[in-house]
Amino acid sequence: MADVFQFLSSASLEKLTGRKAETLDELLNLINTCPDSSIFYHTFSAYMKMREIRLPYNNDFSYWISNGLNEKALAEKIMATDLSEYNTLRSLRLRLIDIIEDYRNQKSEAFQKRADDPFHLFDIIRVVYLTDKFAYDLKSFREAISTISIYSIYFHFIECQLEKDLQTNDFSTWIESSLNLPDLAQMIKRIDLNAYTLEGLRTRILQLIDGYLEEISKGLTSAGLDY
């Protein structure tokens, strides 16, 4: 019998660290020395706090570089960073550093600019709480996904990765370990976050589950399925 999955949710509170940057050199120093949770906040947390209103910017660093320093080319390079390609926050941090340092070789004068509005480094305080939604099998999981809040989706699919160091998400972990459906778990894990809002993410998860259930209803095994 599968373990029961109780859906959680969270309220992520922004916390000013008191640290700021007015130049690219100062931003580099922040990225080099800040905690992993700050890197996570300024990248992955964008899906919650600004994805709907600041498109196409998918992280705080690119938004500030574009609007604070008017360095559009560098902002675009950082925007192009696919968060799903990084297995650890350390590797993501190093990639951000490489992009900015490479830009120095291309346009050193950009590092002389000083923004009127500085980049403020934030961290997060998370308050996690239980919901009244449970899943016992794939069908009940599908029903719950369609009704839970976007905050719960954000917590289990994105925010949980802060503790897991980007290795996986709660949905894929439970589907693989408790339901023994590794193929479906991997399909959900491979969802491209850059392609979806949180509501779009909900829809994509439902599509994958529905497709899987349809194949099962046809008497097919999960082996080799790809969506």
ChimeraX attribute file (.defattr): number of C-alpha atoms within 10 A of each C-alpha:
attribute: neighborCount
match mode: 1-to-1
recipient: residues
	/A:1	7
	/A:2	14
	/A:3	13
	/A:4	13
	/A:5	18
	/A:6	14
	/A:7	22
	/A:8	20
	/A:9	21
	/A:10	19
	/A:11	14
	/A:12	19
	/A:13	12
	/A:14	12
	/A:15	12
	/A:16	12
	/A:17	13
	/A:18	8
	/A:19	13
	/A:20	17
	/A:21	18
	/A:22	19
	/A:23	21
	/A:24	22
	/A:25	17
	/A:26	17
	/A:27	20
	/A:28	16
	/A:29	14
	/A:30	19
	/A:31	19
	/A:32	15
	/A:33	11
	/A:34	16
	/A:35	13
	/A:36	17
	/A:37	16
	/A:38	20
	/A:39	27
	/A:40	23
	/A:41	23
	/A:42	20
	/A:43	19
	/A:44	21
	/A:45	21
	/A:46	17
	/A:47	21
	/A:48	18
	/A:49	14
	/A:50	14
	/A:51	18
	/A:52	14
	/A:53	8
	/A:54	13
	/A:55	10
	/A:56	13
	/A:57	21
	/A:58	26
	/A:59	26
	/A:60	24
	/A:61	20
	/A:62	24
	/A:63	23
	/A:64	20
	/A:65	23
	/A:66	17
	/A:67	13
	/A:68	18
	/A:69	22
	/A:70	15
	/A:71	17
	/A:72	14
	/A:73	13
	/A:74	22
	/A:75	23
	/A:76	16
	/A:77	14
	/A:78	23
	/A:79	20
	/A:80	13
	/A:81	18
	/A:82	13
	/A:83	18
	/A:84	15
	/A:85	12
	/A:86	16
	/A:87	15
	/A:88	16
	/A:89	21
	/A:90	16
	/A:91	12
	/A:92	22
	/A:93	18
	/A:94	12
	/A:95	15
	/A:96	19
	/A:97	18
	/A:98	13
	/A:99	15
	/A:100	19
	/A:101	15
	/A:102	12
	/A:103	17
	/A:104	16
	/A:105	9
	/A:106	9
	/A:107	11
	/A:108	12
	/A:109	9
	/A:110	17
	/A:111	15
	/A:112	10
	/A:113	16
	/A:114	15
	/A:115	17
	/A:116	10
	/A:117	13
	/A:118	17
	/A:119	22
	/A:120	16
	/A:121	21
	/A:122	19
	/A:123	20
	/A:124	18
	/A:125	12
	/A:126	14
	/A:127	10
	/A:128	13
	/A:129	11
	/A:130	11
	/A:131	14
	/A:132	9
	/A:133	16
	/A:134	16
	/A:135	18
	/A:136	15
	/A:137	16
	/A:138	17
	/A:139	13
	/A:140	13
	/A:141	21
	/A:142	17
	/A:143	14
	/A:144	17
	/A:145	21
	/A:146	14
	/A:147	10
	/A:148	17
	/A:149	16
	/A:150	18
	/A:151	17
	/A:152	21
	/A:153	22
	/A:154	22
	/A:155	23
	/A:156	20
	/A:157	21
	/A:158	21
	/A:159	26
	/A:160	16
	/A:161	20
	/A:162	20
	/A:163	11
	/A:164	14
	/A:165	16
	/A:166	21
	/A:167	15
	/A:168	22
	/A:169	22
	/A:170	20
	/A:171	18
	/A:172	22
	/A:173	17
	/A:174	18
	/A:175	23
	/A:176	15
	/A:177	13
	/A:178	17
	/A:179	17
	/A:180	13
	/A:181	17
	/A:182	18
	/A:183	18
	/A:184	24
	/A:185	23
	/A:186	16
	/A:187	16
	/A:188	23
	/A:189	20
	/A:190	13
	/A:191	15
	/A:192	14
	/A:193	19
	/A:194	17
	/A:195	9
	/A:196	15
	/A:197	15
	/A:198	21
	/A:199	13
	/A:200	12
	/A:201	21
	/A:202	20
	/A:203	15
	/A:204	16
	/A:205	20
	/A:206	18
	/A:207	14
	/A:208	19
	/A:209	20
	/A:210	15
	/A:211	16
	/A:212	20
	/A:213	16
	/A:214	12
	/A:215	14
	/A:216	12
	/A:217	10
	/A:218	8
	/A:219	9
	/A:220	12
	/A:221	11
	/A:222	15
	/A:223	10
	/A:224	6
	/A:225	13
	/A:226	12
	/A:227	9
